[in-house]
Amino acid sequence: MSLSEFEIKRIEKIVGAFIENKRPPVHIRNQLDLGYSITGQSVEIFEIRPVWNNPEKRITLPVAKATYVKKSNIWKVYWQKADLKWNGYEPNPQAKTIEQFVAIVEEDAYACFWG
C-alpha cells in the first residue's frame, strides 16, 4: 500500500524544502545537484552528477532513504554502502516523523550520508 496523496504532498513540502536548502550554488549545479523521489512507501534523497566519461549524461547517486512502516507508524532510515545495498542507519535506524528523518540526514552523525 502506498502513501496517500495528502501524505505525499506533506513529504514533498518537507523534503523539498530540505533539498532546496542543501542544494549547491546555482553556478555549479550542472556538476553537482541534489534531488529526491517518492516511490511506494519510500523517500530517497540522491545526488545528481554528470557521468565521468560522458558529461552530457547525468547519474543519480543515493544519499539516504526512508521507508514508512504503517503498522508501526515509523520511518526506517537507510544508507547505502559501497556494495550498493541499503543498510539500516545504526545511530538512528528509525524516525517517528519525516521531519525527524530529515534531521537525521542533516546531522549525519556517522558521516554515512554526506561522507
ZIZINOR-V852257 format. One record per pair of residues at least 6 apart in sequence whose C-alpha atoms are under 7 Angstrom apart, sorted by the first residue. I is the first residue (numbers start at 0). J is the second residue. If there is no record, write none. Layout:
# ZIZINOR-V852257
I & J
I & J
This chain:
# ZIZINOR-V852257
1 & 39
1 & 40
2 & 39
2 & 40
10 & 97
13 & 98
14 & 101
18 & 33
18 & 34
22 & 32
22 & 33
23 & 32
30 & 48
30 & 49
31 & 46
31 & 47
31 & 48
32 & 46
32 & 47
32 & 48
33 & 45
33 & 46
33 & 47
34 & 44
34 & 45
34 & 46
35 & 43
35 & 44
35 & 45
36 & 42
36 & 43
36 & 44
37 & 43
40 & 66
40 & 67
41 & 64
41 & 65
41 & 66
41 & 67
42 & 64
42 & 65
42 & 66
43 & 63
43 & 64
43 & 65
44 & 61
44 & 62
44 & 63
44 & 64
45 & 59
45 & 60
45 & 61
45 & 62
45 & 63
46 & 59
46 & 60
46 & 61
46 & 62
47 & 57
47 & 58
47 & 59
47 & 60
48 & 57
48 & 58
48 & 59
49 & 55
49 & 56
49 & 57
49 & 58
50 & 56
50 & 57
50 & 58
61 & 79
62 & 78
62 & 112
62 & 113
63 & 77
63 & 78
63 & 112
64 & 76
64 & 77
64 & 78
65 & 74
65 & 75
65 & 76
65 & 77
66 & 74
66 & 75
66 & 76
67 & 73
67 & 74
67 & 75
68 & 74
73 & 93
73 & 94
73 & 95
73 & 96
74 & 93
74 & 94
74 & 95
74 & 96
75 & 92
75 & 93
75 & 94
76 & 87
76 & 88
76 & 92
76 & 93
76 & 94
77 & 85
77 & 86
77 & 87
77 & 88
78 & 85
78 & 86
78 & 87
78 & 88
78 & 111
78 & 112
79 & 85
79 & 86
94 & 100
104 & 112
